């Protein structure tokens, strides 16, 4: 009897096999410095992230959730305001908005998975303060329309780029949109921290200073507590590990794109929609997301064959049970709910073997063909 090939969705163990000595050397250096908090690796990482995006300022924090929350608060969003947000994202985007005390306004998505700006225009009211744009799955929506929308309506624009570090549209990188942007270093991201982490990127020194205060208990640079703050500092250890991994970004991206190219060629004649790449849009393939009306059957077939899959995401944000406990509005056409019912993410980490990729392709093609009968 042949063995069942197991294809993992992530491979942190394989990553460690690859760059473990570099990671351990960076960790040892931090421990020997005696500065496990506020050590030299933190500002170094911030400079690298600012340079990567082209932003003037970067402030690392404890999570991507905090990064979005701090970006909103630093931009002046608070109780009594409304924040427009697309109805598909990870729940952290919603948590970040609700934590400000503002009211989320869930706006349906367009055919590209981005917030539908025509519907958003209908949703703008006298209390609307901000628009959050979410870059899903490793690709980036064209920034121009959202920026113009924010200008026309006098809104603060914040970019949740947790999933799209390194993505581009027509030469614009994710992390450059609006008053402030955020990336995440959660364990599922393309540059994963040993745990979690995030960064706020901005060109506005006042926003950067506000985030500095928010992440350190509200302390000003003069040592006075000037506001209600949080303890959301990134440790020197985490920053040192992320420095090592950030140096691997280009190599890992090439491998993910190579795997995505194999997938897309294999599924080109299958009854499903595939992620876009090429032309003006540079996809980093944080996720490789297939869209099929019989998603559950395809996911089950892959699971039975030993292929791990996930769903990003199985809900429209406004459907989450806790939302009913908070003020909110919904402006929808049902597209977000349809997307949530049809997407499935395949393994695409940079440590997949040729055998594993072939197994994913063979199994998924058979499952999709069965769907089409």
N, C-alpha and C positions, 0 to 999 in steps of 0.2 A: 504494500500500500504506500503510495507516494505521500511525502510530508506536505502539510498545509503551509504554504509560504505566508508568513506574517509580515505585513507592510505597515510600519508605524506611521502615525500622522506627524509626529515630531521625533527628533533623534538627538536629544541633548547628550546622551551617552556617546554617540558617534562623534559629535562635535568635540567632546572632551578628549576622545582618542586622537583627534586631529590636532588640536591646539592646546591640549592640557598643559604641557610644559610652559608655554608662554603665559597661560592663565595663572598657574601656580607661582611663577616667578613674579608676576605683577602683584599677586596677593601677598606674597612674602615681603616684597618691598614695602608695601603699605604697613604691614605689621611691624617691620623693623624700624620704620620711621616713627612709630608711636602715635601717628595721627590717623586713627581709624575714622574720625569725623573731621571735616573741613581741611583735609589734606590737599596736597598739590594736584592730585588726580582730578579733583572736582573742577577747578577753573580750567585745567587743560582740556577736559572733556567738553566743557561749555564752549571754549574757543573753537574746538573742532566742529561741534554741532552748528555753531553760528556760521562758520566758514562753509560748511557743507550746504547750508540752506541759502547763504547769502544775506542772512539777517544780521543786524547790528548787535543784538543781545540774545543770549541764551541763559536760562536759569533752570537747572536740573532740580527735580522734586522727587517725591517718593513714589508716585504712580502717574499713569496717564490720566486717570480720573481727576486727581488733584490738578494736573496741568490744565485741563479744560476748565475746571472750576476756578482756578486762580486767574486764568486768562479772562474769564467773564467778569469776575469781581474787580480785577485790575482795570478793566475797561469801563467800569461804572455800573454794571448790572446788579440789581438788588431787588428787595421786596417792592411789590407794586408794579414791576416791569413785566412785560411779556417777551418771550424769546421764541422765534420761529426756528424749527428744526425739522429736518426730513424724518419721515416716519419709519425709516429702517436704519438701525445702528445697533451697536452693542449697548446694553443698558447703562453703561458708565456715562455715556453722553447725556442721558436723561438725568442720572443722579447728579451730575455736575451742575445742570441747570436748576434742578429743584433745590439743591443745597444753597444756592444764592438767595432763595426766597422768591425768585421770579416764577411766573406761570409759563409752563411750556405750551406752545401752540404747534401741534403735530400737523405738518404739511405733507401731502402725498408726494411721491417721487415721480420723476419723468421716466422716459424709456431707458435712460442711461443710469438709473439708480440714484441720481442726484435729486435734491429738493426741486420740485416743480415751481419755478419762479412765477409763472402765471397764477398758480393757485396761491402762492405766497403773497402776491399783490392783493388778492382778495382777503387775505387774513390780516393784513396790516391794520392796526387800530390805533387809537390815541395813546395806548400804554405800551405799544410795541417798541422795544429798545434795541433788540439785537437779532441777528441771524447767525445761526451756527451751520456751517457747511461741513459735511462729513465725507471724507474720501474713503470709499469702500474698497476692500479686497486688494489693495495695492495699486489701484489706478486712480487717476486724478481728473476731476471734472474741470473743464475750461474755466479759469478764474474770472475772466472778463465779465461775463453776465452777472455773476454774484456781486462782484465789486461795483458794477454800475447800479444794480438793484439797491445795494446798501446806500450808495450816494444819493440816488433819487429819493429814497424814503428816509434819509437821515438816520440810518441804523448803524450800530456797531457790528462789524463783521469779524467773527472768530472762526478759525479753521481747526476742525478736529481731524488732524492728519495722523492719527494713531497708527493707521494701517499702511501708510504710504511713504515712509521715509525713503527718499531717493527717486520717487516717481516724478515725471515731468509731463507737461503739456506745452507744446510749441516753445520750448526753452525755459518755461517757468517751472520751478521746482516746488513740490509740496513743501509746506512750511513757510511759504512766502505770502500767503493770502490773508488780507484783512489786518486788523489792529494787532492781532496776536494769533499764533498757531501753536499746536501741540503735537508732539510725538509720544509714543509709548514704547517702553522697553519690557513690557510684560513677557512672560516666558513663551507666549505663542507668537511673538513678533519676529520680524526678520533679524533684528539685533536684540537678542534676549538677554535681560539681566539675570543674575542669579537670584531670582525672586521677581521683583518688579521695579519700575522706575518710569520717569517721564521727564519731559522738558517743555518749557514755554519759550517760544521764539518771538521776537518783536523787534521793530525798528524804533519804538518809542521808549526813551529812557525813563519816562514816568511810569509806564507799564512795567518795565523791568524792575524798577525800584519797588513798586507795589508788590510784585511777586516775591522779591527778596524779603520784604517784611512778612508777607503771608506765610512763607515757608519756614520762618524762624520766629514763631510765637508773637509776631507783631513788632519785633525790635527794629528800630531804625539803625542806620550805620553809626549813629552817635551813642547807641546803647540804651535808648529810651524806648519803652513799650508804647507805641503810638496808635495801635489798633488791635482789634481781636485777630489773632493769628492762629497758626497751626504748627505742629511739629512734622514737617514734611521734607526733611533734609535727606539728600542722597548721601549714603556713607562713602568714604574714600575707597573702601573695598569694592563697592558696586561700580563706582566710577572707573576704577582701575580695570576691572573686568570688561566694562563696556568699551574702554579705550582699545583694548586688545581686539575685541570683536568688531569694532567699527573699522579697523584696518582690514578686515576680511570682507567688508561689504561688497566690493566690486567682484571678487571671486565668487562669493555665494550668489550674487545676483546673476552672474553669467550661467551658473549651474541651474538656478531656478528657471531662467528663461529657456535654457536648452531643454529642460524637462517639459516646460509648457509648450514648446514648439512640437515636441513629439506627441504630446496629448492632443493638441489642436489638429495636427495632421491626421492622427488616427481617428478622431471623432468628427471630422469635417463632413462626412456623409451620414452621420447619426442624427436621430430625431431629438436634437437638443440645441440650446443656445450656448455659445462658447464665449469666454472673456476676450475682449479686444486687446490688440497690441499692434504697434507699428504705426506708420504715418506720423501724425502729429502727437499721438498719445504713447508715452513710454510707460508700460506696466511693469511693476516690480514683482508681480505675482506673490504678494504676501499670502494670498489664497488662490487656488485654481478652482473656480466655481462654475460647475455645470448647472444649467437650468433646464428642467424637464418636468412636465405635468405629473409624471408618476415617480417623483423623487423618492418616495419611501420604498418603492419596490427596487429601484436601482441601488439605494443605500443598503437595503437588506441583502441583495445579491453580493455586493462587495464585502459586506461584513461576513457573510457565510464563507467567502473565499479568503478571509484573513486580511482584508484591506480595511484599515481604519479610515473612517470618514467622519466629518462633522457637518453641522448645518449652521450657516452664518447668514441669517438668523431665523429661528423658527417662529418669529412673532413680528407683528408691527408694534412699534413702541407703545402706541396708545392702547393696545390690547393687554398689556401687562397688568396683573391684578392690583398692584399697589397704586397704579395711576388713579384709580377711582377715589383714593383717599386724599388726593391733592387737586386743587383747581387746575383745569386744563381746557384746551379747545382742540378740536379736530377738524381739519379741512382736507377731505379725502375724496378719491375716486375709486379706491379699492386696489390700486396698483401695488402698494406696499404689501397688502395681505396676499396678493397673488404671488409676488416674488418670494415671500416667506414660505409659501407652500411648495415652491418649486426648486429651491437651490440646494445643492449638495457640494461640499468641498472635498477635493481629492488630495492625497498627500503630495507635497511639492517641496519639501525641505531639500537642502543641497547635498544630503548624504544618501539619497536613494541610489540603489545599485541598478545596473541595467536590467538585471533579472526582475527586480521589484517593479521597475517602470513598465516592463513588458507584461508583467502579471496584472498590474492595474489596467493597462490598455486592453488586454484580452478580456478580462472580466467585465470591465465597464462597457466595452463594445457589445458583448453578448447580452448584457442586461438592457442596454438601450435598444438593441434590435428586438429583444423580447417585448419591450414597451411598445415598439412600433407595429407589432402584429395585430 
